[in-house]
Amino acid sequence: MAYQRRIVDDVLDDLFPHLAAIALEGAKGVGKTATASQRAATVLTLNEPRQREVLAGNPDYVVQAPPPVLIDEWQLEPSVWDRVRRAVDDNSKGGQFLLAGSASVPPGVRIHSGAGRIVSFPMRPLAFAERGIDEPTVSLGALLRGEQSEISGRTTIDLQTYADEILRSGFPGIRDLPERARRVQLDSYVARIAERELPENGITVRRPNALRSWLAAYGAATATDASYSTILDAATAGDDDKPTRATSDSYREHLQRIFVLDPIPAWIPTFNTLKRLTHAPKHHLVDPAIAARLVGIGKPGLLRGEGTRVSAQTGTWLGALFESLTAQSVRVYAGAFDAEVGHLRTKNTDHEVDLIVEGEDRKVVGVEVKLAATVTDKDVRHLNWLHDQIGDRMADRVVVTTGEFAYRRPDGVAVVPLALLGP
């Protein structure tokens, strides 16, 4: 199968010739190995016992092999990270090492941070613009730089197609499978978390069913900032033998460590007068297709508005998943120009903005997500409120929709179908 170029490839093309070591981090199946392999002369795969044994016995092999050297699943032999760091100390020439990892190091294992030697970049499943469905006409980067005053474009992508894309997933190895095989593969992905991924990374799961129930409840809280106690209660409804809060916190910690959970942090602006903002993250799984499988709703149910929710902050279940798909895509686009993504909610819930993209000079693009083709004054009130609060820091205001046209409203808010938004 031909390699499908990713947005992060442009980042690697720009930086790898000048940086000695780059680490790609993300959940299993997002495409780290395929992307890194495009640039490697030597590939060392540590989930293969023989190669892992070789490196465990001779860590110096990473500097003896022909560069560039890709070390896949490096976290399975954490000493490799320190060996690469020392190699970069000795020789900082660009283009030497690529590390791909689907987890951070196990608890209790100490390694040097790699700061100044190994630069880390996240990889997520395919963003909407990477799926080859339509050609974007609006650049998030240009909006952040204040360079795209004219907003235009038309797409034929409709609500049914967005529902299809949610269920197909952004995992390159899963999305093109026949529908039944895709469902089985997504179920297997979830099962392997407890059976293999966590144990492989040093975590023993004593109650796999309890872990799955908690994960399903977390998925049902997609696109909300529901409290962890609310998620735990939803996971154990009617269960007399409930896991403790400490156990559920452990689930969360380890699932985030293997990048299965991908929460969006609260945006807390620096040097600003905004007060009383919540610090709670907004819950997202690495891919909304996993959340859909955990809740057990297919396309007909999604389009009918079905689906159990832990919190109804986002309206329908399809609305929550569409927001998650948008958030996943926006985070990939933001990574192309080193921007950060958060969300905003005031403690009294008077104001909230689904996504805040913050780039250089603290410039901000506010993004609201709406599962509809039309946008009203009510839909933009939080964006306009934020504009009033932070003034010139607001580079642009955007509502992402499922509509047909991209355009700019008379009040200056850009209305952009998800299919027409790109990096």
Order of alpha helices (4+ residues) and beta strands (2+ residues): alpha-beta-alpha-beta-alpha-alpha-beta-alpha-beta-beta-beta-alpha-alpha-alpha-alpha-alpha-alpha-alpha-alpha-alpha-beta-beta-beta-alpha-beta-beta-beta-beta
